């Protein structure tokens, strides 16, 4: 009997661990980035000029320049070389002097019709209502994208048995491969948010199954439901797809041109994606209309009214007023209507083998208001093949160059080359290649609570074998990318 049980266990499908590719740190030459090479070239040029002009005191004058360039090129600070902080600092100074760190909604002067009431560069976004599906499509004229949002429901992944988890992971892989095949999608965003439960689900259940006979038991139960509902917490998942209007120009012209043609092309991608989600045992809803997107935007910037908006379905359904009333950005956090926010960037995914549910410590952290955003950039198969061949050639040539000058190749470079070979094998097997960006937006009513929540999320990320860093100096743009389902980038 024991042998039959063991054989039966061997026949069951097992949950296989996965491994992420490392964040490549290969530079242009000998591991040095373009910015490092530029400052080192400035140092070398100053020495050459000093020698050409006669040396002596000119070399003494050139020494501080060389020292400064060497410090900028090689001294790290906060996980980056100092030269990499220069553009961030210059942009911050430019925004500070230009008064761009504060946003106040114009109450008297209405916004133009069809625009979104969002701060910063997101103010250029336009709304297009698709007449065929009644879905709200968000047009970004600068990035040349058209975005649609879909709400997805699914069972709790961590509660499924390993065989079911493996089957769902395989189905989700097919969904991602579908996004890569057309070559028309610019980005795909999966946004998982924690929201205060308004209690509408309990209230609807009581209205359908309860017995309101004015008895003491009935009144007590109704009062308990009314009090317990808003104290709860629920999770909501959305999937956003952004159509690249540049690469889809020919298909858009064939469909009639303009926004009407772009909407027709995006509808094709929406239909394909919905079918792929159903095949993966996920339950997609109807594509979000203006009202649903307005509630998402308003709840992100003003978390205090999220439960009220959900309980009263006729409030906050206009995109023209869905943005924040006031925003103040600082170096490390952002303050909006009723909360403080901070955005963490997942700089390193797990370097060792992990199981697909490795993000559970982050996604299931209780007592923290956060939004986890996974932004995937699909790469066409032909382009991915060219990039892989280019990387292989560069790695091999860099290895020969290091061997010539006697530089030892470290384990990090060998691991990155192995990742490139694995990507080539996956592409040959029919899988899609995507570039992932993970962002975590943390919100709290006070600054002290925000710092405590950020510390809790950082510890949860460590448990998930991930490395996080706060996106200082760009919190407003990072929050728009992390907490809004609009396929934005940082």
N, C-alpha and C positions, 0 to 999 in steps of 0.2 A: 504493500500500500504506500509506503514511504517513497519507493522508487517511482511509482506512478505519479505521486504528487510532485516530486521533483521534475519529472518529465513534463507534467502539465504546466508547471511554472516556466519551464524553458520554452514552451510553445506560446506563452502569452507575450504580446508585444511589450517591450521595455521602453522606458523613457530615456532617451539618449541625451547626454550632456552636449553642450555647444560651446564654441570658443569664438570670441570676437577678435577681429583684426585690431592691431595696435594703432594708436594715433601716430602716423608717420612723422618722424622728426628729421628726415633726410633733407639736407640743404641742397643748395645749388652746386656747391663744390666743397668736398671734404667735410660734409656735415654743417657747413656754414650757410645761413640763409642769405637772401639777397641784401637785406638791410645790414647784416653784419659785414658782408663783402664790401658794401659801399663805404661804411665808416672806416674799415681797414684800408680801403683804397685811398681815402682822404688822408689817413696817417702816412701811408707810403708816399703819396704825392707831396705832402709837406716836407718830408725828408729829402726827396729828390730835388725839389725846388731849392731847399736850403743848401744842399751840396752844389747845385748848379750855380747858385748866386755867390758862392765863395766859402760856405761853411762858417766855422768860428761861432760868432754870436748868433748867427741865423739858426744854427742847429740848436742852440739853447732856447731860442724862441719857438722852434718847432717841437721841442720836447713836450711842453704842456699839451699841445694839440694831439700828439701821438698818445700821450697818457690818457687823455679824455676819450679818444676814439677807442683805445683798448678797453677802458672801463665800460663804455657803452656797448661794446661788442661782446664781452665775455662775462661781465658781472651780472648774476641773476638777482631778481627781486620779485617776490610773489609768484614764483614759478615761471617768470619770463625774463629774458635778457632786457637790460635797460633800454636798448635801442627799440625794442618792441613796445615799450611804454610811451615812447615819444609821440607817435600819432594819436594815441588815446588821450594823452595829456594836452596836446595842442588842440584837439577837437573839443575837449572839455573847457579849455580857456576860451576858445572861440564862442562856444555856446553860452558860457557864463557872461562874457562881455556883451553878447548880443541879446541877453535877456530871454534865452530859450529854455531855461530850467523851470519856468513857471508857466502854467496854463490856466486860464480862467475862461469859462464859457460865456459867450456873449448872449445875455438874456434878451436884450431889447432888439438886437439885430438878428433876424433869423438866418439860418444857413440856407444856401441854395438847394433847390429841390434835387433829391437823388443823392446827396452827399451824406457821409457818416460824420457824426459829431465826435471825432476822435482827435487827440492831440498829436503834435509832431508831424512826421512825414505821412502818418496814417490819415491825415486830414484830406489827402488827395484821393482816397478810396471812394468809389462810386457804386451805387446800388442799381442792379438791373433785375427786374422781375420777369422771370421766364413765363410767358403766357401758356406754354404747353404743360409745365409741371407745377406752376405757382411757387417755384423755388426762388429764393433770393440769391442772386449771383453777385459776388463782390468783385468789381473791376479795379485793378491797380494799374493806372496809366503809366507809372514810372517803371515798375517791374514787368509790365506787359503780361499780366496774368489775369485769369478769370476763375474765381473760387466758388465752390459749392460745399455745403456742410450737411452732414448726415449723422443722425443719432443712432448708435448701435447698442443693443442690449445683448447680454451673454451671461451664462452662469458663472459662478465664482470658480476661477481656474484652479485655485489651490485646493478646493474641496473635491475635485474630480479624481478618479483613480488614475494611475500612471498610464494605462493603455489609452484611456480617453484623452488625457493630456497630450500624449504623443500624436494621436489622430488629429486633434485640433491644431497642434503646432504645424503639422504637415499641411493642413488646410489653409492656415494663415500664410504659410510659405507660398502656396499657389496664388493667394490673393496678391502678395507682393510681386510675384513674377508676372502676374497680369498687368500690374501697373508699369512694368518696365517694357513690355512688348510693343506698345503703341508708339512710344517715343514722343508723345504729345504732352505728357504731364510734367510740369516743372517741379512740383513738390506734393508730398502726401503727409498729412499731419494727423497723428493720433493724440487726442487730448483727453486725459482722464482727470476729473475734478472731484473734489470733496465739497459737498454742498450741505448746508443745514436743512434738515428735513422739515418741511412745513407742516407735516402731519396730514396732508391732503389724502395720502393713501389710506391711512387709518380711518380718516373721516369718511371716505368713500366706502370702505369696507363696512363700517358701522351703519351707514345709511342704507346699504344693500342687505346686510345680514342681521343687523341689530333689531331689537324689539323696543321701540320707544313708547313704553306704556306708562310713563310718568311715575314708575315705581322707584323706591329708594335704590335698588340695584341698578336699574337702567340709568338713573340720573348720575350715580356715582361712576359708572362705567363710561358714560359720555364725558363727564368732567375729566376723568383720567386720560382719556384719549385726547382731549383738547389740550391738556397740559403736557403730556408726554411727547406729542408729535414734534413740536418745534425744537425739543431738546435733543432729538436724534440727529443722525448724520447718514448721508447716502452718497453713492458714487455715480457719476454720470460720465459716459464715454461718447465722444464724437469723432468722426472721421471726416477730414476735409481734403479735397483734391483741388489742385490749382492747375489750370490749363495754360500751357505756354503758348501765347499768341504768336510768337515769332516762328517757332518750329511748326505751328499748325496753320501758317498763313495760306498755304495752298488749299487745305481742306476747308478753311473758313471762306475763301473766295468761291469754292465750289458750292458751299451751302448758302450762298447769297451775300456774303461779305458783311462787314460791320459787326455790331454787337449781336444782331440777329443770327448771323452765320456762326459767330463764336459760341453763342448759346446752343446752337444745334450741334456743333462738334462736341461741346462739353456734355450735352445730354447723352451722346453716344458713350462717352467714357463713364458717365454716371450709371447708365444701364448695365454696362459690362461689369463695373465694380459691384453693383448691387447683386448681380447674379453670382459673382465670385464669392461675395460674403455669405449668401445663402448656401452655396455649396460647401462653405467652411463651417456650417452650423452656427453662424452668427445671424442675429435678427436685426436687419436694418429697418429703420422707420422711413417715413416719407422724407424727402429732402427738405431741409429747414427753410421756412419762409421768413419774411421780414420780421414777424413778431417773435419767432423763436430765437433768431440771431440777436435781436434787440435785447431780449432778456439775458442772453449769455454775456453780451458786452456790459450791460448795466450791472449784472451780478459780479462780474470780475472787478470792476472799479469801485463798486459800492456793495460790499458783501452784506452789510446790515439789512438791506432791503430784499435780499434774495428770497427769503422765506415768504415775505409779503407778496412779491411778484408771482411766486408760484401758487400761492393760495388764492389770489385774485387774478384770474386769467385774463381780465380785460385791462390790466394796468401795465405800463411800460412796454408797449408793443410797437413803438415807433422808433425807427432807426435814426430819425432826425434828432431825437433827444436821448438816445441810449448811451451817449458818451459821458465822461465824468464832468462834474461841475468845476472842480479845481484839482490841480496836480502841482506838486512841488517835488522836484528831483534833487537828490543829494548824491554824494559820491558813492555811498554804499547802499542806499535804499531809496524808495519812492513812496510818497504819501499821496493818496487819492482821497475821495470823498469821506469814507468812514473807516479807512484802514491804512496801515503801513505795509509795504510790500518789499520783498527782496528776492532776487533771482539767482539761482545757482546753476552753473553749467557743469554737466558731467564730462569732465575732461578725459577720463579713462574708463572704459568699460572693463569688465573682468578679464584679467590676463590669463587666468586658468580656466579649466573646464567647469562650467556651471550648468545647472538644469534650467529649463525655460522659465520656471517661476522664481528666478533669483531676485526679481524686483519686488517681491512681496513685502519686505521690511519697509520700503518706501511707499508703496501703494496702499498698504494696509495700516499705516501709522495713524493711530486714533488721537483725537484731540488737537489736530493740526489742520488748519485750513490751507490747502495747497492745490496746485494744478501741475500735473506732470505732462509735459509735451514732448512727443517723439516726432521729430521732423525728418522725413526720409526724402532724399533726392534721387529719383530713379535715373539710371544711366542706360542708354540704349546698348544693345548687345554689341553692335559694331564699334561704337565708341568705347565701351568698356574693354573690348579686346585690344583696341589700339592703345589705350592707357596702360593696360597690363604689359603689353609688349614694350612700351616705352619705359615703364618702371623697371622691368627686368634688364633692359639694356643699360639703364642708368646705374642700377645696383651692381651689375657685373663690371662696368667701367670704373665705378668708384672703388670697387674691391681691388681691381688691378692697380689703380692709382695709389691706394693706400699701401699696397704691397711694394710698389716701387720706392716709395719714400720711407718705408719701414714702419708705418703706423699699424698698430694692432687693431684688428677688427673685433669689436665688442659683441656681446650676446644680443644687445638690442638691435643692432643692424642685421644680424643673422635671423632673428625672429621676424623682423619686418619683411625680409626677403622670403621667408617661409610663408608669411601671410599672403604675399603676392602670388606665390605658387598655388596656394589653396584657393584663392579667388579665381585663378585661371581654371582650376579643376572644377570648381562650382559652376563657372560659366559654361564650361564644356558639357556639364551634366544637365544643362537647361535651366539653371537657377538664374534669378535676376541679381544684378549688382546695384546696391543702393548705398548712399552715404548718409549716415545717421548723425543727428544732433539731438542730444537730450538736455532739456531745460526743466527746472523745477521752480515755480513761482510760489513763494510762501507769503501768507497774509496773516495779519493780526491786528487787533484794535489799538494796541499801544506799542511803542517802540521796544519796551522791555519784553513784552510778550513775543514780539517779532524775533528778537535775538534768541530767546529761549526756543522758539519754534525752529529757527534756522539751525541751532545747535542740535536739536533733536533730529532734524532731517539729515544733517551731516553724519551723525552717528548711525542713522538708518542706512545711509549710503555706504558706510564702511561695512555694515553687516551684509549688504548686497554686493560687496567686492567692487564697488565703484569709487572713483575719486571725483570730488566736486570742488569747484571754486566759485566764489562770488564774482559776478560780472560787474566790477566796479567801473564807474565812469560812464556807463551805458545802461543804467537800470530802466529807463523809460522805454527804449527800443527793445530791450530784452524782455520786459514785462509784456509788451504787445505781442512778441513772438511766443512767449511761454503760456500766457493765460487766455489769449483770444484765439478762436478757431478760424483764423484767416490765412494760414499758411505763410506767416511772415518770417523773416530771417533777421539775424543780428549782424 
